[in-house]
Amino acid sequence: MKRQNQSSVTEFILLGFSNYPELEEQLFWLFLVIYLVTLMGNAVIIVVISLEKSLHVPLYLFLLNLSVLEAGFSATTTPKMLVVLSTERTTITFAGCFAQMYFIIFLGGTECFLLGAMAYDRYVAICHPLSYPVIMNESVFVRLVMLSWITWIMVATVQTTWVFSFPFCASNEINHLFCETPPVLELVCADIFLFEIYAFTGTILIILLPFLLIILSYIRILFAILKMPSTTGRQKAFSTCASHLTSVTLFYGTAILTYLQPKSGYSPETKKLMSLAYSLLTPLLNPLIYSLRNSEMKRALMKLWQRRVDLHTF
């Protein structure tokens, strides 16, 4: 299906894994299970932190925001993938593709900032423990969270509107699983040089700067931990950072491979697999990482469960 200009484009075709039709049914059930577990895991974290007042501190309130982002990201990409895999409805409307790209940029970018804010929170807690309540007070916490969300509302609005202002006159077939910026740009038949400069500059300033903040924070944290006289203190400090470091590695590792690669660096199928890593695996693993490795979360979950059992008993 060919389109001569943007005004005639009313829908796009998501090719997904159409080259491997024999795998689509198995992938559908695998993705469905991952999706349901992801929503349930993040919902549990949101509910536990919301209801347990002892967890109403920056560390866990950041985690609550992270779980909202992960659930939202998964809900943005996975349902359409399931439809494409299980039916012949592989099309997505122009407006639907716009909305999907908007929320991918918005939620993914907000997570970058939030992971940076969480690293700063751990730096203050470990390197300046006596000053922590003053430095990381409620006002600072709210500002960091609002900065993370509001910045990426504006970035997503500008970037998505710019992408969909280009004429699409090559094809309306998107060789990808969802409407991500790079595969959609492949359909554009206009000069996108200025947009590429903007995208590269934005990637450096808005994505890598939080990553740099995370690295610097953990360098300082590492030196502070090594100076601790108590082995128990060092182990406790390491355990509070391990979950966050694992999330950062998962998220930034796959994002950097996807967005900071040469155009011809990987085949379309490889790019799809890398996109699955941060659209399916990261939202799935984050709740497991934070709940299984965090004793406070496990205690809070058990307390709420016991409270529920007691209510049903009486």
Beta strands, then each sheet from edge to edge (+ up, - down):
strand 1: 11-14
strand 2: 91-93
strand 3: 173-174
sheet 1: 2+ 1- 3-
end
